[in-house]
Amino acid sequence: MRLGRSSSSSALHPPSCTFCVGVGQAFQVFMLSTYYASLVAIFCRYFVDSFHSPLPWATCRDEWGENCINSAPSETNDEQSGTLNNTDRIISSSELYYVKEVLREKEQIVDGIGLPNWELVIGLFVSWMCVFLIIRRGVKSSGKASYFLALFPYVIMGVLLVRAVTLPGSLDGIYYFIKPNWGKILDPKVWYAAVTQCFYSLSVCFGNIIMYSSFNKFGHNVHRDATIVTALDTATSLLAGFTIFGILGHLAHEIGTEDIGKVVKGGAGLAFISYPDAIAKFKQLPQIFSVLFFLMLFVLGIGSNIAMTSCTVTAIRDRFPNFKQWQCSLLIAVVSFGIGLIYITPGGQYMLTLVDFFGASMIALVLGIAELYTIGWIYGTDRLCKDIEFMLGRKVGLYWRLCWGVFTPLIMTIILIYFYATYEPLIYNNQPFPTWAYGVGWTITAFGVMQLPLWMLVAIIREPGNTLGEKIRGAFRPKKNWGPSDPLLREQYNKQIEHELMPKRGQGFWASIKQNIFG
């Protein structure tokens, strides 16, 4: 947020080398927005289906086989209940409806991904049309829409939580959710999954936060905002977790198993299976709750996609200021719609899993680590702390200095190294991807990550200087016009920062490291 505040004017420039991280993150967030909209298209499909009575996923159909169990409460559930085993498990009607009717999913994609589902094509078009109409006038219009987009979902989640905890077996599911598994605490893969989840949940290293903060006033209290956002994010995650695992506990109770883990379905299917299953169990007007729930998901999806698309638009318009807001927004919406058609085919979830892993999570982790080292050791932890003190009038404690300068970069680097050292081929539905799919995935990752060295080299070449050393030092140094957009405030900032950073300059390598961490 602090860097976004200092760069609130396009005339102000950080070190040239930081541009390479920004280009990679702009590509990453663009890839993320293309498949995120496909999920919103599925929300649209469920929203329309929610007006049917009974709900189309509430009961089993003959063609789904004998292992289907009704999601809606009925006397037949007792007859269908059974014991799970590894080869023939009982599946809820909500899961089968999602897989067989909505996705029309292929068991494997060796023969191709198929053609888009026309019903989901309409939903995808509606999704991008909404995003375009909201962002075409810039951040002011999207900011006004956020009041509804952010607050409405909490009402619906509260209602669903009340319903979830009243279902038999729900407390077992909630206990499964909050009970620690200490055997996994030292597993780096778990930490990798946790880090990527935090990236998604808080939009860390996606550029959204820096983009939005650049529109605030320089003295805006970002410390308060960061505290509120992280606290609300944690509370929201707990609220959703209690609801989901309460439902999963009930599903385990219904099919006669005590192992909650066997009824957990990860990935995008969680929102389209567990929640609809709970809604189908409402005895009074489940259609009303279903309409509200999928309207909530649609609102959440549009709100998230607005932030990601706005980030891409801002990145492009910063480089090409003559490109009008509506023109850039329309171009991105059209291109993203075309790419998004891939994800609403029968093999679309395979491709979504592939792009999510190679095009979003992996790039976010690599560029996030690069950003940590850039801010902590190129821009400098000490200078960052001095900036915060200048902006907010409060000193930064040693804990945060150690986290930003040492602990976080080190831990993230260890996680990344271990992840690559123990990498296993990606699978979906217990099916490995074909060779060509891995080629596509690694190409996407390479394209995003290679923006780092590529634009760093370009920055060094473009930097004025008589020798290579001067060019490198100049590319890794903030420009003279870096700072507050107000000229008088920037002059005061430059004098104070130069005065406070001067004492230990030129006193050796270890003195510089000590100053960077301890001040």
N, C-alpha and C positions, 0 to 999 in steps of 0.2 A: 504494500500500500504506500509506503514511504517513497519508493521509487516512482510510483505512478503519480504521486503528488508533485514531485519535482519535475516531472516531464509533462505537466499539464498544458504546455504549449508546444506546438510542433516545431517551434524555432529553437527549442532547448534540446541538447543532445547529451546522453550518457557516453561512456567509452564506446568507441566504434565496434569493439569486439563483442559487445552485448547484443548487437544486431543479429548475430548468427544464431543465438538462442531464440530470439523472437521470431525469426523466419521459420525455424523448426516447429515452434509451438503453434504458430499460425496454421501450418500444414496439419499438425496433429489435431487441433481443435476443429478444423474443417472436416477431416475424416470422421471425427466423432459425431459432428452434427449431421452428416449424411445418413448414418445408420440410426441415430437417435430419432430422427423424424419417422423412420419406418416403424419404430415402436409406437409412436403417436398414431400412426395409421391403424395399427391394431387396436389401440384404444378406441378409435372412431368406430371400428367394426363392432366391438363389444358394446359401445354406447348405443348404436342402432339396434343391436340384438336385445338390449335390455328392455325394450318396449314390448317384447313378445311375452305372451302368457300361455303356458309356463315358460320360464327361462330356458333357452335351447340347450344349455349345458347342465340343467338340473337332473335330467334322467338319462339313462343309457338307451342306446339304439341297438337294434338287433345286429346290425353289421359290425358293431364294436366287439362282439365276442362275449364269452361267458365270464371273463375276469373283470368285467366292468361293475362298479358299485355306484349306485345313485348318490349324487351330491345332496339332493333334496331329501329331507327326512321322510322315511316311509317304512312300512312294515317289512318290505322285501330286503331291507338292508341287513337284517339279522340273518336271513337266509344266504345272503351273498358274502357275509363276513367269513374270513378265512385266515390262514396263517401264511405270511410272506415266506417265500424261499427265493433262491438265487435265480431260478429259471422261469418261474411263472408267478408273477406278482399280481395282486388285485389292484386295479387302477380306477381312480374316481372318474365319473363322467365329465367333470370339468376339465381334467387333464386330457382325456381323449377328444373332447370337443376342440380344445386348443390345437392339438396336434393334427387331427384328421380333418376337421372342418374349416378352421381358420387358416392354419399354415398349409394344410394339405402336404405335410412334410414327407420328404423322401427318406428312406432308410439309409441311403448313401448317395454320394454325388459323383460317382465314377462316370456316369453317363451324362453329366451336366446338371445344371441347377434348375432347368425348366423355364417356363414363361411366367410372368407376374400374374398374381391373382387380381382380377379387375376390381373386385370389391375393395382390396387394399390399395389399389392404385388411386381410387377416389379419395380414400382416407389420407394417402400421402400428399395428394394435391391440396386437400383442405389444410393439412398441416403447414405446408410451405406457403400457402396463400395467407394464412393467419400470421405467420412470422413476417412475411414481406409487408403486410399492411401495418403491422405494429412498428417495425424498425425503419420504414421508408422515410420517416421524418427525423430520425436520430434518437439520441438517448432520452430526450425529454418525453416523447410519446411512450417509449418502452418503460420509463420510470413510472409514469402514471398508471400504466397497466399492471405494474408489479404489486400495487396495493391489493388488487383482487387476486392476482395470480399467486401471491405468497400466503394470504390469510385464509382463503376459502378451504384449501385442503385440510387444515387442522380440524375444522368442524366435522368433516366426514370421517377422518381417522379416529376422532374421539368416539363417534357413534359405533364404528366397526370394532373398536377395542372393547366397548361395553358388551357388544354382542359376543365377541370372541371369548371373553372370560366367563360367560355364562354357559358355554358348551361343555359337555362332559369330557374329561381328559385334558382340558386346556391348560390347567395348572401344571401338568406334567411337561407339556411342551414349553411353557414359560420357564420352568425350572431347568430344562435342558438348555434353554437359551442363555441363562445367566450363570449356569454352573461352569467354572473354569475347567479346562482340560490341560492340566499342568504338563502332561507329556508332550504337548505341542509348543510349549513356550520357547524352546530353543531351536525350533524348526525354522530355518530361514525362509522357506516357502510360505509359511504362515505370515511371517513379517512382510514378505513381498506382497501377499494378498492384502494385508492390512494397509500397507502404504498406498497401493493402487486404489483401494477403497477410499482412503482419505483424500487422495487426489481427486477422485470423482465427486465425493460428497462435498468438499469445500472448494472445488475448482482450483486446487493448488497446481501451479505449473501449467495451467491452461491459458493464462493470459487474461482471463475474465476479470479477476480482481484488480490487476494493474490497470486494465482498460477503464473500468468503472471508477476507480479511485482518481484517475486523471481528470475527471470532471468535477471533483470536489474543490473547495477552497483550500489554499495551502495550509492554513492553520486548523483544518478540520481534525477533530479528535478521533484519529484512526485506532488508537488504543481501545477506546470505548467500543467502537464498531467491531473490532476484531474479537473482543471479549463476548459481545452479544451474539455475533454470528456463530462462533465456535460453540457457545453454550446452547444456542437454539438448535444447531446441527446435531449435537449430542443428544439433546432431548427428543428431537424428531426421530433420530435413529432408534432410540430406545422405545419410543411410542410405536413405531412401525414394527420393530422386532417383537415386542410383546404381542402385538396383534397377529403377526404372521405365525409365530411359534405357538401361540394359543390355538390357532386353527390347525397347525400341524399336529399338535398334541391330540386334538379331537379326531383328526383323521386316523392317527395311530390307534386310538381307542376304538374307532369304528371298524377297522379291519383286523383287530385282534393282535396287535404287536406292541411290545413295550419299548422297542428300539425306535425312537423318534427319527434317528438319522436315516432310516430306510424309507421314510415318506418325504424326505426333503428333496425338492427338485430345485437345483440351482439355476443361475442364469436368468435370462429374460422371462422364462416360463413361470417364475415364482409369482409375479404379479398377476399373471393370467390363469393361474391354477388355484393357489391357496385362497386368495381373496374372493374370486367368484364362487369357490366351494363354500365359503362361509356365508356369502350372500344368499346362495341357494337354500340354506338352512333356515332362513327367515320364514316364519310361518305366516306372517302378515305382510302382504304387499312387498315381496322381495324386489319387484321391478323398480319401486321408488328408490330403494337403497342402491340397486345396481346402476340406475341412471345417474344418481349423485356420485357414486364411487368412480365410475369411468369418466364422468365429467371432470372430477377432481384429477384423475390421472392425466386426462387431456390437458387440463390447465397447467399442471406441473410440467408436463412434457413441453408444452409451448413456451412456458416461462424459462425453462432451462435452455431450450434451443434458441430463444431470443438472445440470451447472454452469449452463447457460443457464436452465433452468426454475427452478432454485433461486434464481437472481438475480431472476427475475420474482416468484416467491413472496415473497422477502424484501422486495422493493420494495412489494408490496401489503400485507403484514402490518406493515410499518413505519408505514404510513398508517392501517391498520385493525387494530390489535393484538387486537381481540376475534375476528377471523377466525382460526379454528383452522388449524393447519398442514395437517392431512389434508384439510380442506374446501377450502382454497385450492389445494392440489396437485391434488385431484380436479377442481375446476372448470377449471383451466388445461389439464389433460390432456384433458378432454372437449371443450373448445372447440378446442384445438389439433388434436385428432383430426379434428374436423369440417372445419377449414380444410385440413388435410393431405390430405384426399381429392382436392382439386384437383390436387395434384402427382403423383398416381398414375393419372391419366387418359392417354389417348393423346396429348393435348397438354400433359401435365403438365410436361415439360422446358422447353417454351416459357414456361410460367408460372413455373417455378422460376428460369429465367434472368432473367425480368422482375423478380421479387421480390428476387432476390439482388442485382441491380444497383440498383434503385430503393429497395428496402426495407431493405437491409442495408449494402452497400458505400457508397452515396452518403450515407446518413444517418450512418453511422459516421464518414466523413471530415469532414462538416460539424460534427457534434457533437464530434468529437475535437479539431478546431481551436478550437471554442468552449471546450472544457475546458482546452486549453493556455493560452489567454488568461485564463480564469477563475483557474486555479491560479497562473499566472506573474505576473499583473498585478492581479488583484482580491484574491485571497488573499495573493499576493505570493511571489516566488521567495525573497526574503530570509527571510520568515517560515517558508516550507517548509523551508529549509536549517536554520534555528534549531530547528525541530521535530525534524528528523532528528538534529541534534546533541544535543538534550535526550533523545531516545529511545535513541540508540545510543552516545552519548558520543564521536562522531567528527565532525570538521568536513567540510563538503562543499567540494570543490575548485572552482576558477574554471571549469574545463571544463564541469562540470555546470550551474553557474549560467548560463553563456552559452548552453548548449544549451536549458535549460528556459525561460530568459527571452527569448532572441533568436533563435537559429538555427532551432530546430525550429518555432516558430510561424511564422516568416518563410517558411521553405522550404515548409511545408505550405500556407500561404496562396497562395504562387505556384503550386504544383501545382494547387490547387483552381481558381484563376482561369483558368489555361491550359486546364484540362480543360473548364470550361464554355465558354470562348471557342472551343474546337475540337471541341465536342460533335458527335457523329454519331449518327444513329438506331441503336438497338440491333437486332442481327440474331441469328438462331439458325439454324444449318445453311444459311447463305447466304440465308435467307429473312427479309425484313423483317416486323416485327410490324404487325398492323392498327392503325388509328388509335385504336380503343377501348382497345387494350392499352396504348398510350403514355399515354392518359388515366388509366388505372388506375395505371400506374407513377408518373406525376408526382403523382397524388393521394396515393399512399402516402408519397412523399418529402416532399411539403408537410406532410402530417399529422405526420410525425416531426420535421421541422425547425421547424415553427411552434410546437412545444411550448416552444421557446427564448424567443421574445418574449412568448408568451402567459403563461407562468407567471412570467416576470420582471416583467411588468406586474402580475400578481396579487400577487406578493411585495411590490412597492412600495406597492400600495394597502393591503395588510394591515399594513404596517410602521407602528408608532406614530411620531408626529411632528406638529408643528404646521405645517410647511411642506413643499412638495414636495422641496426640497433635503435636508431632514432625513430624509424617508422614503427617498429614493434612497441617501443615505449609509448609513443603517441597514440597508437591504436588501443592501448590498454589504460589510457588515462582519460578522465572526464574532460569534456570540452570546457572552454572558458565561460560559455554561456549556459552551462549546466546549473540548475538551481531554480528558485522561485521565478514565476513568470513576471512578477512585478519588478521593474528595474531597480528601484530603491531597496527593496527587500533582498534582491539578489546580490546587490553590492555589499550589503551588510552581511549576508550569508557568506560570500566569498572571503571577506576580511576575517570573519570569525573562524571559519573552517581552516583557512590558511594559517592563522595564528595558533590554533589548537593542534594542528597536525605537524607543525614545523619542528618542535623541540627535538625529536629523536630522529629526524631525517638525516641521513648521511652518517649515522653512528654504527652502522654495521647490520648484518643480516639478522642476528638474534635479537638485537634491540628493536628492529622493525616488527618481528614476530610478536615480541612481548607487548609492544605498543598496540598492535592490531587486536590482540586478545584482551589485554587488561586496561588499555587506554593510557 
